[in-house]
Amino acid sequence: MIADLLDLAPTDETFDAKVKVLQELIDHHLGEKEDEPFPKVKKLFEKQELEDLGIQMEAPFNELIQTELRTDILAETDHPASAH
């Protein structure tokens, strides 16, 4: 879906609809994570451990957002994934 959006101009007539579908996919995915693994993780780790984990995850995230994601994503896929 992201590759498909990156290949479209924001003025394309299908752009807004595709963004909406992507948002729905993200919301669904996050809902699954909030219902199952996140509560389990909170029970397994102390607050400080979770904060430390967040700090460890932040560095690679910051590196990732500095890259040219458009090129990377399009280079990793031949075509957009089908929405389920």
All heavy atoms as an XYZ file, in Angstrom:
674
protein
N       0.817     -1.183      0.000
C       0.000      0.000      0.000
C       0.871      1.260      0.000
O       0.591      2.201     -0.709
C      -0.929     -0.014      1.217
C      -1.858      1.172      1.296
S      -2.986      1.394     -0.086
C      -4.024     -0.012      0.107
N       1.922      1.240      0.795
C       2.812      2.401      0.856
C       3.510      2.595     -0.482
O       3.609      3.717     -0.976
C       3.835      2.246      2.006
C       3.102      2.322      3.342
C       4.902      3.324      1.920
C       3.958      1.978      4.535
N       3.973      1.505     -1.065
C       4.624      1.609     -2.375
C       3.661      2.178     -3.398
O       4.048      3.006     -4.234
C       5.138      0.248     -2.822
N       2.423      1.775     -3.337
C       1.408      2.281     -4.248
C       1.228      3.781     -4.058
O       1.182      4.551     -5.023
C       0.087      1.541     -4.017
C      -0.898      1.724     -5.152
O      -0.472      2.111     -6.255
O      -2.093      1.472     -4.930
N       1.139      4.224     -2.816
C       0.980      5.653     -2.536
C       2.193      6.460     -2.979
O       2.049      7.571     -3.492
C       0.722      5.878     -1.048
C      -0.694      5.613     -0.585
C      -0.768      5.592      0.930
C      -1.641      6.653     -1.157
N       3.362      5.903     -2.760
C       4.570      6.622     -3.161
C       4.659      6.795     -4.670
O       5.317      7.707     -5.158
C       5.813      5.891     -2.647
C       6.022      5.945     -1.143
C       7.171      5.044     -0.743
C       6.259      7.370     -0.673
N       3.982      5.931     -5.374
C       3.994      5.987     -6.828
C       2.940      6.946     -7.384
O       2.898      7.187     -8.574
C       3.771      4.575     -7.385
C       4.399      4.382     -8.747
O       5.390      5.079     -9.040
O       3.899      3.532     -9.504
N       2.089      7.483     -6.513
C       1.016      8.378     -6.932
C       1.323      9.819     -6.555
O       1.947     10.081     -5.534
C      -0.305      8.002     -6.246
C      -0.985      6.720     -6.647
C      -2.220      6.511     -5.772
C      -1.388      6.757     -8.103
N       0.812     10.730     -7.343
C       0.857     12.143     -6.978
C      -0.300     12.405     -6.017
O      -1.367     11.806     -6.155
C       0.708     13.010     -8.217
N      -0.110     13.286     -5.045
C      -1.211     13.593     -4.126
C      -2.458     14.135     -4.835
O      -3.551     14.076     -4.282
C      -0.616     14.660     -3.199
C       0.848     14.417     -3.254
C       1.130     13.933     -4.651
N      -2.298     14.601     -6.040
C      -3.440     15.113     -6.796
C      -4.191     14.008     -7.538
O      -5.262     14.263     -8.091
C      -2.974     16.167     -7.816
O      -1.943     15.595     -8.633
C      -2.429     17.401     -7.104
N      -3.646     12.786     -7.531
C      -4.316     11.669     -8.197
C      -5.680     11.447     -7.561
O      -5.835     11.516     -6.344
C      -3.463     10.406     -8.069
C      -4.017      9.238     -8.858
O      -5.045      8.685     -8.421
O      -3.421      8.897     -9.888
N      -6.668     11.144     -8.363
C      -8.032     10.985     -7.855
C      -8.195      9.827     -6.873
O      -9.123      9.808     -6.078
C      -9.028     10.848     -9.003
C      -8.809      9.610     -9.857
C      -9.719      9.557    -11.073
O     -10.026     10.610    -11.640
O     -10.110      8.434    -11.432
N      -7.286      8.866     -6.895
C      -7.388      7.723     -5.988
C      -6.542      7.884     -4.716
O      -6.611      7.048     -3.820
C      -6.956      6.420     -6.694
O      -5.574      6.527     -7.068
C      -7.817      6.152     -7.918
N      -5.757      8.940     -4.654
C      -4.813      9.117     -3.555
C      -5.506      9.140     -2.191
O      -5.121      8.401     -1.274
C      -3.991     10.399     -3.748
C      -2.875     10.556     -2.767
C      -1.656      9.943     -2.975
C      -3.046     11.326     -1.622
C      -0.618     10.086     -2.074
C      -2.022     11.471     -0.712
C      -0.802     10.854     -0.936
N      -6.519      9.969     -2.022
C      -7.192     10.089     -0.727
C      -7.817      8.764     -0.287
O      -7.741      8.397      0.892
C      -8.256     11.187     -0.766
C      -7.657     12.585     -0.817
O      -6.465     12.737     -0.465
O      -8.372     13.521     -1.201
N      -8.405      8.057     -1.210
C      -9.021      6.767     -0.875
C      -7.953      5.776     -0.431
O      -8.159      5.014      0.530
C      -9.796      6.222     -2.064
N      -6.812      5.777     -1.086
C      -5.738      4.858     -0.718
C      -5.150      5.224      0.647
O      -4.798      4.337      1.428
C      -4.665      4.838     -1.798
C      -5.145      4.138     -3.066
C      -4.068      4.126     -4.135
C      -4.577      3.524     -5.415
N      -4.660      2.071     -5.386
N      -5.057      6.512      0.941
C      -4.577      6.931      2.257
C      -5.552      6.453      3.333
O      -5.136      5.973      4.394
C      -4.392      8.465      2.332
C      -4.185      8.930      3.766
C      -3.232      8.908      1.457
N      -6.832      6.551      3.055
C      -7.838      6.094      4.020
C      -7.709      4.582      4.271
O      -7.780      4.121      5.410
C      -9.239      6.425      3.525
C     -10.309      6.073      4.516
C     -11.676      6.515      4.065
C     -12.691      6.122      5.131
N     -14.026      6.547      4.828
N      -7.511      3.815      3.214
C      -7.337      2.365      3.363
C      -6.090      2.070      4.179
O      -6.097      1.221      5.077
C      -7.282      1.663      1.985
C      -6.862      0.208      2.134
C      -8.626      1.768      1.286
N      -5.002      2.786      3.912
C      -3.772      2.592      4.675
C      -4.010      2.902      6.151
O      -3.572      2.146      7.027
C      -2.641      3.470      4.125
C      -1.320      3.395      4.887
C      -0.753      1.982      4.895
C      -0.316      4.374      4.284
N      -4.718      3.984      6.433
C      -5.022      4.327      7.824
C      -5.827      3.221      8.501
O      -5.578      2.860      9.645
C      -5.785      5.650      7.901
C      -6.098      6.082      9.323
C      -4.855      6.369     10.134
O      -3.997      7.121      9.703
N      -4.730      5.757     11.303
N      -6.788      2.660      7.793
C      -7.587      1.569      8.349
C      -6.726      0.339      8.624
O      -6.893     -0.329      9.654
C      -8.735      1.227      7.405
C      -9.796      2.313      7.344
C     -10.815      2.108      6.236
O     -10.689      1.128      5.459
O     -11.734      2.935      6.144
N      -5.803      0.036      7.721
C      -4.899     -1.096      7.923
C      -4.014     -0.876      9.152
O      -3.792     -1.791      9.954
C      -4.037     -1.325      6.684
C      -4.750     -1.842      5.449
C      -3.819     -1.776      4.228
C      -5.238     -3.262      5.659
N      -3.514      0.333      9.300
C      -2.666      0.659     10.449
C      -3.468      0.568     11.740
O      -3.014     -0.019     12.727
C      -2.043      2.060     10.280
C      -1.019      2.042      9.148
C      -1.402      2.538     11.587
C      -0.545      3.413      8.716
N      -4.666      1.147     11.737
C      -5.512      1.098     12.933
C      -5.818     -0.345     13.334
O      -5.766     -0.698     14.516
C      -6.821      1.854     12.703
C      -6.623      3.362     12.631
O      -5.552      3.857     13.044
O      -7.551      4.056     12.154
N      -6.107     -1.179     12.359
C      -6.395     -2.587     12.630
C      -5.172     -3.277     13.236
O      -5.270     -4.007     14.219
C      -6.842     -3.291     11.347
C      -7.085     -4.748     11.515
N      -8.218     -5.253     12.128
C      -6.327     -5.821     11.184
C      -8.130     -6.566     12.151
N      -6.998     -6.943     11.590
N      -4.021     -3.029     12.638
C      -2.782     -3.641     13.115
C      -2.479     -3.198     14.553
O      -2.150     -4.026     15.411
C      -1.623     -3.268     12.183
C      -0.308     -3.803     12.611
N       0.038     -5.136     12.494
C       0.769     -3.194     13.160
C       1.262     -5.319     12.961
N       1.722     -4.152     13.375
N      -2.597     -1.905     14.817
C      -2.326     -1.406     16.159
C      -3.331     -1.953     17.167
O      -2.973     -2.253     18.307
C      -2.327      0.118     16.180
C      -1.161      0.780     15.456
C      -1.329      2.294     15.457
C       0.160      0.390     16.073
N      -4.577     -2.074     16.749
C      -5.592     -2.637     17.637
C      -5.244     -4.044     18.061
O      -5.419     -4.416     19.229
N      -4.745     -4.829     17.132
C      -4.326     -6.198     17.454
C      -3.196     -6.195     18.476
O      -3.173     -7.007     19.399
C      -3.868     -6.928     16.196
C      -4.973     -7.274     15.234
C      -4.443     -7.902     13.951
O      -3.220     -7.829     13.693
O      -5.255     -8.470     13.213
N      -2.254     -5.286     18.309
C      -1.094     -5.238     19.210
C      -1.498     -4.746     20.589
O      -0.954     -5.202     21.597
C       0.015     -4.346     18.644
C       0.516     -4.783     17.285
C       0.944     -6.234     17.283
C       1.284     -6.703     15.895
N       1.015     -8.092     15.659
N      -2.428     -3.815     20.662
C      -2.863     -3.302     21.954
C      -3.670     -4.335     22.726
O      -3.667     -4.340     23.949
C      -3.681     -2.024     21.763
C      -2.833     -0.850     21.320
C      -3.641      0.379     20.988
O      -4.884      0.314     20.951
O      -3.010      1.424     20.752
N      -4.354     -5.208     22.008
C      -5.187     -6.216     22.662
C      -4.396     -7.409     23.172
O      -4.761     -8.014     24.170
C      -6.269     -6.733     21.699
C      -7.307     -5.682     21.391
O      -7.411     -4.704     22.146
O      -8.020     -5.849     20.382
N      -3.314     -7.775     22.478
C      -2.623     -9.008     22.839
C      -1.221     -8.798     23.422
O      -1.047     -8.932     24.613
C      -2.595     -9.954     21.641
C      -3.996    -10.449     21.307
C      -3.985    -11.531     20.254
O      -2.974    -12.233     20.150
O      -4.989    -11.662     19.561
N      -0.220     -8.472     22.605
C       1.138     -8.480     23.166
C       1.444     -7.327     24.121
O       2.162     -7.526     25.090
C       2.052     -8.426     21.948
C       1.221     -7.962     20.831
C      -0.198     -8.284     21.166
N       0.916     -6.126     23.889
C       1.296     -5.008     24.743
C       0.939     -5.221     26.208
O       1.781     -4.988     27.088
C       0.712     -3.699     24.223
C       1.374     -3.184     22.962
C       0.753     -2.217     22.204
C       2.604     -3.657     22.539
C       1.348     -1.734     21.048
C       3.208     -3.191     21.391
C       2.580     -2.218     20.641
N      -0.276     -5.667     26.537
C      -0.573     -5.921     27.958
C       0.334     -6.996     28.562
O       0.737     -6.891     29.729
C      -2.029     -6.380     27.941
C      -2.607     -5.782     26.701
C      -1.475     -5.798     25.708
N       0.672     -8.004     27.779
C       1.553     -9.068     28.274
C       2.947     -8.517     28.565
O       3.563     -8.860     29.570
C       1.631    -10.211     27.264
C       0.341    -10.992     27.146
C       0.440    -12.064     26.088
C      -0.887    -12.775     25.895
N      -0.853    -13.745     24.807
N       3.436     -7.669     27.678
C       4.762     -7.073     27.862
C       4.777     -6.212     29.120
O       5.733     -6.242     29.894
C       5.173     -6.255     26.615
C       6.407     -5.401     26.887
C       5.421     -7.182     25.436
N       3.720     -5.444     29.317
C       3.655     -4.592     30.512
C       3.709     -5.408     31.790
O       4.239     -4.961     32.802
C       2.394     -3.730     30.486
C       2.483     -2.578     29.528
C       1.230     -1.721     29.596
C       1.351     -0.544     28.663
N       0.151      0.312     28.691
N       3.152     -6.605     31.765
C       3.171     -7.470     32.945
C       4.553     -8.086     33.165
O       4.936     -8.372     34.296
C       2.135     -8.583     32.818
C       0.715     -8.096     32.960
C      -0.263     -9.248     32.808
C      -1.691     -8.757     32.891
N      -2.663     -9.837     32.713
N       5.294     -8.320     32.088
C       6.576     -9.009     32.188
C       7.742     -8.102     32.562
O       8.758     -8.566     33.063
C       6.893     -9.711     30.862
C       6.000    -10.884     30.499
C       6.326    -11.378     29.086
C       6.174    -12.022     31.496
N       7.621     -6.799     32.271
C       8.738     -5.882     32.473
C       8.382     -4.792     33.471
O       7.246     -4.345     33.551
C       9.142     -5.229     31.146
C       9.711     -6.191     30.149
C       8.907     -6.769     29.181
C      11.061     -6.514     30.173
C       9.431     -7.651     28.253
C      11.591     -7.404     29.242
C      10.777     -7.974     28.289
N       9.387     -4.362     34.194
C       9.233     -3.219     35.099
C       9.187     -1.938     34.267
O       9.636     -1.912     33.115
C      10.418     -3.157     36.073
C      10.553     -4.378     36.953
C       9.406     -4.501     37.958
O       8.902     -3.454     38.414
O       9.017     -5.640     38.260
N       8.673     -0.880     34.873
C       8.547      0.396     34.163
C       9.896      0.868     33.610
O       9.987      1.299     32.459
C       7.955      1.461     35.085
C       7.733      2.784     34.405
C       7.110      3.807     35.328
C       6.961      5.110     34.554
N       6.414      6.168     35.382
N      10.945      0.792     34.403
C      12.260      1.251     33.954
C      12.781      0.407     32.787
O      13.393      0.920     31.861
C      13.276      1.238     35.100
C      14.619      1.847     34.728
C      14.500      3.300     34.292
O      13.882      4.096     34.973
N      15.080      3.637     33.155
N      12.509     -0.887     32.812
C      12.923     -1.756     31.704
C      12.219     -1.344     30.406
O      12.833     -1.327     29.345
C      12.604     -3.217     32.017
C      13.450     -3.816     33.119
C      13.015     -5.224     33.470
O      11.827     -5.428     33.785
O      13.892     -6.117     33.413
N      10.946     -1.011     30.506
C      10.204     -0.572     29.319
C      10.748      0.759     28.805
O      10.870      0.961     27.595
C       8.715     -0.458     29.631
C       7.996     -1.776     29.895
C       6.578     -1.520     30.378
C       7.977     -2.640     28.645
N      11.079      1.665     29.718
C      11.657      2.949     29.311
C      13.008      2.740     28.637
O      13.308      3.374     27.622
C      11.773      3.883     30.511
C      10.422      4.383     30.991
C      10.505      5.240     32.246
O      11.626      5.612     32.670
O       9.437      5.536     32.811
N      13.830      1.854     29.191
C      15.134      1.553     28.591
C      14.971      0.942     27.201
O      15.711      1.286     26.272
C      15.942      0.595     29.484
C      16.385      1.242     30.784
O      16.338      2.493     30.895
O      16.764      0.490     31.710
N      14.000      0.051     27.062
C      13.729     -0.560     25.764
C      13.304      0.505     24.751
O      13.745      0.492     23.596
C      12.654     -1.633     25.898
C      12.263     -2.392     24.642
C      13.473     -3.108     24.045
C      11.161     -3.395     24.953
N      12.470      1.433     25.187
C      12.049      2.523     24.311
C      13.228      3.355     23.830
O      13.308      3.718     22.659
N      14.161      3.625     24.721
C      15.365      4.381     24.354
C      16.194      3.604     23.344
O      16.694      4.157     22.365
C      16.184      4.732     25.617
C      15.405      5.757     26.456
C      17.567      5.267     25.245
C      15.962      5.966     27.850
N      16.341      2.288     23.561
C      17.105      1.452     22.629
C      16.454      1.424     21.246
O      17.139      1.376     20.229
C      17.215      0.024     23.159
C      18.084     -0.118     24.370
C      18.030     -1.523     24.949
O      17.383     -2.409     24.415
N      18.725     -1.720     26.061
N      15.136      1.446     21.202
C      14.423      1.387     19.926
C      14.424      2.739     19.211
O      14.273      2.799     17.993
C      12.985      0.916     20.157
C      12.902     -0.510     20.649
S      11.236     -0.990     21.112
C      10.434     -1.064     19.523
N      14.605      3.805     19.959
C      14.541      5.137     19.384
C      15.704      5.427     18.436
O      15.516      6.053     17.394
C      14.509      6.178     20.507
C      14.159      7.555     20.034
C      13.950      8.511     21.194
O      14.451      8.259     22.310
O      13.277      9.522     20.972
N      16.896      4.969     18.756
C      18.064      5.251     17.915
C      17.914      4.680     16.507
O      18.075      5.420     15.525
C      19.341      4.740     18.587
N      17.585      3.383     16.351
C      17.404      2.872     14.983
C      16.244      3.564     14.257
O      16.307      3.788     13.051
C      17.104      1.387     15.171
C      17.505      1.047     16.553
C      17.498      2.317     17.339
N      15.194      3.929     14.999
C      14.066      4.634     14.378
C      14.533      5.978     13.829
O      14.210      6.341     12.696
C      12.936      4.839     15.392
C      11.825      5.691     14.857
C      10.896      5.161     13.975
C      11.715      7.016     15.226
C       9.870      5.949     13.466
C      10.702      7.810     14.729
C       9.775      7.273     13.843
N      15.302      6.713     14.628
C      15.798      8.011     14.167
C      16.701      7.873     12.953
O      16.675      8.717     12.054
C      16.509      8.738     15.305
C      15.542      9.245     16.342
O      14.375      9.520     16.052
N      16.006      9.365     17.573
N      17.493      6.812     12.905
C      18.330      6.559     11.728
C      17.459      6.264     10.511
O      17.731      6.738      9.413
C      19.274      5.386     11.978
C      20.390      5.692     12.945
C      21.250      4.472     13.221
O      21.328      3.564     12.360
O      21.852      4.424     14.312
N      16.424      5.479     10.718
C      15.537      5.101      9.626
C      14.844      6.311      9.011
O      14.755      6.418      7.790
C      14.496      4.089     10.124
C      13.472      3.626      9.094
C      14.156      2.860      7.968
C      12.415      2.752      9.759
N      14.366      7.223      9.835
C      13.639      8.363      9.277
C      14.558      9.344      8.560
O      14.078     10.208      7.832
C      12.768      9.084     10.331
C      13.624      9.679     11.439
C      11.702      8.167     10.869
C      12.832     10.542     12.408
N      15.859      9.188      8.729
C      16.814     10.033      8.009
C      17.118      9.487      6.610
O      17.729     10.165      5.803
C      18.121     10.160      8.805
C      17.955     10.821     10.145
C      17.410     12.225     10.051
O      17.788     12.998      9.205
N      16.479     12.543     10.941
N      16.690      8.267      6.323
C      16.963      7.670      5.019
C      15.936      8.134      4.003
O      14.915      8.706      4.341
C      16.924      6.125      5.084
O      15.603      5.720      5.423
C      17.918      5.576      6.076
N      16.203      7.850      2.766
C      15.264      8.172      1.689
C      14.304      6.994      1.571
O      14.512      6.065      0.803
C      16.011      8.412      0.372
C      15.119      8.792     -0.784
C      14.233     10.003     -0.530
O      14.744     11.043     -0.092
O      13.031      9.900     -0.785
N      13.245      7.025      2.378
C      12.315      5.906      2.450
C      11.640      5.610      1.121
O      11.404      4.464      0.782
C      11.259      6.169      3.515
C      11.779      6.220      4.948
C      10.658      6.600      5.894
C      12.380      4.902      5.344
N      11.334      6.639      0.369
C      10.667      6.425     -0.919
C      11.499      5.492     -1.793
O      10.998      4.518     -2.336
C      10.442      7.757     -1.628
C       9.899      7.620     -3.033
C       9.755      8.977     -3.694
N       8.782      9.789     -3.030
C       7.497      9.856     -3.370
N       7.059      9.159     -4.388
N       6.659     10.619     -2.719
N      12.774      5.742     -1.910
C      13.656      4.916     -2.731
C      13.782      3.517     -2.152
O      13.703      2.531     -2.875
C      15.055      5.562     -2.829
O      14.907      6.888     -3.330
C      15.966      4.770     -3.734
N      13.960      3.435     -0.838
C      14.131      2.139     -0.191
C      12.902      1.262     -0.374
O      13.008      0.088     -0.714
C      14.413      2.311      1.298
C      15.754      2.967      1.576
O      16.573      3.058      0.630
O      15.981      3.382      2.715
N      11.730      1.810     -0.139
C      10.503      1.022     -0.238
C      10.262      0.566     -1.668
O       9.960     -0.591     -1.922
C       9.291      1.812      0.294
C       9.429      1.973      1.810
C       7.982      1.109     -0.054
C       8.448      2.933      2.416
N      10.401      1.469     -2.604
C      10.160      1.100     -3.998
C      11.201      0.100     -4.494
O      10.897     -0.742     -5.335
C      10.129      2.344     -4.881
C       8.932      3.265     -4.642
C       9.064      4.535     -5.482
C       7.614      2.576     -4.916
N      12.400      0.163     -3.962
C      13.442     -0.776     -4.375
C      13.193     -2.176     -3.817
O      13.682     -3.157     -4.360
C      14.813     -0.267     -3.919
N      12.427     -2.270     -2.732
C      12.195     -3.561     -2.090
C      10.953     -4.279     -2.612
O      10.708     -5.421     -2.240
C      12.039     -3.352     -0.576
C      13.336     -2.934      0.084
C      13.165     -2.630      1.551
O      12.085     -2.925      2.105
O      14.103     -2.113      2.147
N      10.206     -3.653     -3.457
C       8.989     -4.294     -3.955
C       8.829     -4.030     -5.443
O       9.138     -2.957     -5.931
C       7.746     -3.792     -3.182
O       6.602     -4.454     -3.684
C       7.549     -2.305     -3.304
N       8.359     -5.041     -6.144
C       8.131     -4.892     -7.567
C       6.791     -4.224     -7.856
O       6.591     -3.601     -8.871
C       8.143     -6.260     -8.264
C       9.516     -6.885     -8.240
O      10.498     -6.144     -8.182
O       9.583     -8.129     -8.258
N       5.864     -4.408     -6.919
C       4.525     -3.861     -7.103
C       3.864     -3.706     -5.731
O       4.288     -4.348     -4.767
C       3.679     -4.752     -7.995
C       3.666     -6.175     -7.561
N       2.903     -6.628     -6.504
C       4.365     -7.257     -7.993
C       3.114     -7.924     -6.339
N       4.003     -8.325     -7.214
N       2.838     -2.891     -5.640
C       2.154     -2.734     -4.354
C       1.532     -4.044     -3.880
O       1.113     -4.877     -4.677
C       1.054     -1.722     -4.681
C       1.483     -1.051     -5.939
C       2.309     -2.050     -6.680
N       1.479     -4.200     -2.588
C       0.837     -5.371     -1.998
C      -0.669     -5.240     -2.126
O      -1.201     -4.149     -2.117
C       1.233     -5.499     -0.532
N      -1.337     -6.346     -2.244
C      -2.799     -6.291     -2.311
C      -3.350     -6.091     -0.918
O      -2.825     -6.624      0.057
C      -3.355     -7.570     -2.920
O      -2.995     -8.673     -2.119
N      -4.395     -5.293     -0.802
C      -5.047     -5.070      0.487
C      -5.969     -6.236      0.779
O      -6.657     -6.747     -0.119
C      -5.827     -3.765      0.450
N      -5.974     -6.686      2.012
C      -6.846     -7.796      2.387
C      -8.017     -7.287      3.169
O      -7.998     -6.546      3.994
C      -6.111     -8.819      3.219
C      -4.967     -9.472      2.481
N      -4.782     -9.396      1.146
C      -3.948    -10.198      2.941
C      -3.696    -10.079      0.799
N      -3.174    -10.559      1.886
